Amino acid sequence: MKRFLILLKLEYNGLFIPLCAIIAAMALLQGLLFGRSLQDFGNHISLATIINASRINIVFAIAFVSLLAFVALRFIMNYTPSKSIYALLTLPIKRKHVYWAKLVAALLAGVVLLAAQMLLILVFNTITSGQEASVLGEYEIVRRNADLYLTLLDSSFLRMLFPPDIYSLLFTVFGLFGSISVMLYVTVAAKAGKKASAFVSAGVWITALFLIFPLPENTLFFGNLGLTLMVAYLFATCKQGIKLFEKGEVTG
């Protein structure tokens, strides 16, 4: 376990600087967009309306995709120019632990990115709730004094960040962090020469996200089915990625 934790720290440190850069850029862009929307709408619009109008969800999506790109890039850079992957594979641990260390480090980076976004939302809420009550309509005064939970329900993006129930939380966890897991597998498969498998896996996952995510709000049956399929697919890709690693098919 100690050796694995050391390896995990090594992998996370490799993602830390790019992660900080992504978060800093995301905070700057979202702050500018939010401030502009707040200025345009004035003080009588709800937080959810301002967030939807400012399109900060697009900035988060770009930041998340950037993180996925860095996860893939770090794995590729293990093979060039120092071939550090071979040093990792000669460590006194099982090869699958190298894969797990990369996956867990990437997932931790995803947690940090998501936490940063949630913190920004809370900051934006503090800014809007701090407006002078004299300029607000009666309806908005009630909304601002109500629980933040009610405001979060007004935006699909906010409901994704702050799931209102366990069921929605599962979709958020498996949707966001599952994408990181699939990205790592796609990179490993591509490096193993299985480019068709990598392309199909990425296409299947992206299609599943677009088809499944709206369903929990519409029908419970298809939502449960979709969630089950997501979990099964993630298990299968992780197992296959570890198998490629253990068989030595991932070469430079």
KERO-247757 format. One line per field, with one value per residue (C-alpha): z, x, y. Coordinates in steps of 0.001 Angstrom, whole numbers. Last residue first. Layout:
Z c(Z / ...)
X c(X / ...)
Y c(Y / ...)
This chain:
Z c(-27105 / -25938 / -24300 / -25108 / -22016 / -20974 / -17619 / -19219 / -21810 / -19075 / -16890 / -19742 / -20376 / -16745 / -16601 / -19843 / -18608 / -15206 / -16881 / -19260 / -16427 / -14432 / -17436 / -18312 / -14805 / -14882 / -18236 / -17029 / -13891 / -15954 / -18521 / -15774 / -13894 / -16833 / -17673 / -15247 / -15058 / -18893 / -19668 / -18835 / -20736 / -24414 / -24472 / -22004 / -23808 / -27129 / -25551 / -24031 / -27236 / -29321 / -26918 / -26837 / -30636 / -31199 / -28652 / -30041 / -33560 / -32316 / -30777 / -31230 / -27528 / -27375 / -28675 / -26079 / -23271 / -24447 / -24746 / -21306 / -19739 / -21458 / -20271 / -16650 / -16941 / -18538 / -15717 / -13298 / -14864 / -15769 / -13013 / -10294 / -11792 / -12489 / -8970 / -7490 / -9408 / -7699 / -4310 / -4382 / -5103 / -7039 / -6482 / -9506 / -11882 / -10401 / -10984 / -14677 / -14994 / -13562 / -11459 / -8901 / -7524 / -6469 / -4211 / -2562 / -1739 / 1017 / 889 / 1655 / -1962 / -3230 / -839 / -1741 / -5417 / -5152 / -3354 / -6030 / -5297 / -5295 / -1611 / -660 / -1429 / -3154 / -951 / -2185 / -5659 / -4484 / -2037 / -4781 / -7072 / -4311 / -3818 / -7553 / -7476 / -4636 / -6640 / -9583 / -7409 / -5930 / -9437 / -10438 / -7215 / -7707 / -11303 / -10144 / -7676 / -10555 / -12570 / -9637 / -9143 / -12814 / -13013 / -9767 / -10959 / -14180 / -12314 / -9833 / -12739 / -13390 / -9992 / -7696 / -7265 / -9844 / -13325 / -14899 / -13615 / -15161 / -18425 / -18299 / -17933 / -21619 / -21330 / -24515 / -24729 / -23474 / -20235 / -22362 / -23756 / -20260 / -19370 / -22614 / -21943 / -18479 / -19872 / -22519 / -19920 / -17852 / -20912 / -21470 / -17907 / -18375 / -21650 / -19966 / -17065 / -19505 / -21265 / -17908 / -17418 / -20093 / -18601 / -19295 / -17404 / -14481 / -14341 / -14420 / -11699 / -9447 / -9667 / -11424 / -9734 / -9246 / -12786 / -15853 / -17868 / -14906 / -13505 / -16960 / -17266 / -13788 / -14457 / -17719 / -16188 / -13121 / -15301 / -17430 / -14458 / -12430 / -15414 / -16226 / -12625 / -12449 / -15677 / -14594 / -11218 / -12958 / -15326 / -12265 / -10319 / -13014 / -12607 / -8855 / -9042 / -10749 / -8270 / -5322 / -6666 / -7007 / -3405 / -2364 / -4261 / -2550 / 851 / 0)
X c(5935 / 4289 / 1001 / 616 / 2525 / -44 / -575 / -1188 / -3649 / -5489 / -5655 / -7304 / -9739 / -10827 / -11231 / -13254 / -15551 / -16194 / -16986 / -19423 / -21190 / -21563 / -22937 / -25297 / -26742 / -27218 / -28986 / -31319 / -32151 / -32848 / -34787 / -37121 / -37351 / -38653 / -38417 / -36075 / -33807 / -33663 / -31797 / -28391 / -28901 / -28841 / -26105 / -23924 / -24449 / -23376 / -20172 / -19487 / -20142 / -18010 / -15049 / -15234 / -15545 / -12476 / -10376 / -11444 / -10538 / -7214 / -6140 / -2418 / -1638 / -1084 / -4632 / -5982 / -4155 / -5439 / -9015 / -8737 / -7600 / -10416 / -12943 / -11897 / -12043 / -15497 / -16628 / -15656 / -18097 / -20987 / -20558 / -20439 / -23134 / -25463 / -24957 / -25681 / -28958 / -30149 / -28852 / -30955 / -30786 / -27497 / -25342 / -23014 / -25477 / -28421 / -26455 / -26046 / -29719 / -30650 / -33661 / -33155 / -30077 / -32167 / -34329 / -31292 / -29879 / -32516 / -34791 / -33735 / -32789 / -36037 / -38230 / -36447 / -36810 / -40588 / -40832 / -38792 / -35240 / -33681 / -34285 / -32892 / -29365 / -27377 / -25521 / -27502 / -26030 / -22411 / -22814 / -24385 / -21439 / -19057 / -21092 / -20908 / -17139 / -16817 / -18789 / -16456 / -13378 / -14867 / -15450 / -11857 / -10530 / -12682 / -11473 / -7851 / -8647 / -10068 / -6889 / -4756 / -7027 / -6687 / -2920 / -2413 / -4772 / -2816 / 495 / -1113 / -2056 / 1622 / 2125 / 4625 / 8398 / 9001 / 10008 / 6775 / 7374 / 10855 / 9343 / 6779 / 9591 / 10489 / 12618 / 11355 / 8642 / 6729 / 5433 / 4481 / 1561 / 166 / 544 / -1160 / -4208 / -4745 / -3974 / -6684 / -9207 / -8378 / -8901 / -12276 / -13218 / -12104 / -14033 / -17166 / -16715 / -16454 / -19610 / -21406 / -20365 / -22885 / -23606 / -27334 / -27710 / -25681 / -27695 / -30988 / -29821 / -28740 / -32132 / -32646 / -33539 / -30080 / -29223 / -29522 / -26628 / -24310 / -24940 / -24351 / -21021 / -19927 / -20809 / -18879 / -15803 / -15864 / -16389 / -13373 / -11087 / -12225 / -11834 / -8359 / -7235 / -8794 / -7102 / -3705 / -3988 / -4829 / -1868 / 400 / -1091 / -1229 / 2335 / 2027 / -959 / 1088 / 3945 / 1546 / -139 / 3229 / 4050 / 594 / 1118 / 4432 / 2845 / 0)
Y c(3206 / 5 / -951 / -4662 / -5742 / -8340 / -6599 / -3197 / -4468 / -6379 / -3277 / -1381 / -4243 / -4357 / -600 / -627 / -3403 / -1810 / 1511 / -204 / -2019 / 1193 / 3089 / 245 / 243 / 4016 / 3797 / 1073 / 3032 / 6173 / 4160 / 2951 / 6262 / 8248 / 11917 / 13664 / 10629 / 10571 / 13798 / 12228 / 8993 / 9934 / 12583 / 10694 / 7388 / 8914 / 10205 / 6784 / 4845 / 7202 / 7002 / 3216 / 3005 / 5179 / 3299 / -90 / 1033 / 2384 / -919 / -306 / -608 / 3147 / 3666 / 1243 / 3059 / 6442 / 5154 / 3550 / 6814 / 8709 / 6105 / 6604 / 10381 / 10181 / 7916 / 10662 / 13087 / 10787 / 8219 / 10856 / 13085 / 10169 / 8833 / 12250 / 12428 / 9237 / 10339 / 13487 / 17235 / 16974 / 20096 / 20254 / 18590 / 20479 / 23685 / 22870 / 21916 / 25309 / 26318 / 23540 / 25282 / 28245 / 26110 / 24526 / 27935 / 28065 / 31053 / 34617 / 35261 / 33784 / 35762 / 38986 / 38087 / 37867 / 41207 / 42941 / 43888 / 47351 / 48017 / 44615 / 45774 / 43046 / 40577 / 37599 / 38100 / 38223 / 35342 / 33231 / 33977 / 32857 / 29678 / 28999 / 29548 / 27036 / 24469 / 24986 / 24535 / 21355 / 19982 / 20704 / 19137 / 16027 / 15711 / 15906 / 13119 / 11073 / 11579 / 10455 / 7418 / 6425 / 6892 / 4964 / 2234 / 1757 / 1585 / -808 / -3079 / -3600 / -5187 / -3566 / -3782 / -1004 / -2159 / -915 / 2602 / 2706 / 1515 / 4310 / 6848 / 6454 / 9597 / 11284 / 10216 / 7170 / 8683 / 11699 / 9679 / 9077 / 12732 / 13743 / 11563 / 13027 / 16486 / 16084 / 14952 / 18033 / 20236 / 18554 / 19489 / 23089 / 23345 / 21968 / 24385 / 27304 / 26104 / 25991 / 29620 / 30484 / 33919 / 33608 / 30339 / 31661 / 34892 / 32998 / 30577 / 33443 / 35123 / 38451 / 41744 / 43224 / 44275 / 42096 / 43496 / 44085 / 40623 / 39157 / 40981 / 39958 / 36330 / 36279 / 37911 / 35666 / 32604 / 33491 / 34159 / 31139 / 28803 / 30132 / 29645 / 26178 / 25073 / 26440 / 24719 / 21439 / 21800 / 22261 / 19345 / 16671 / 15396 / 15733 / 13389 / 10680 / 10879 / 10927 / 7796 / 6071 / 6898 / 5707 / 2440 / 1847 / 2411 / 0)
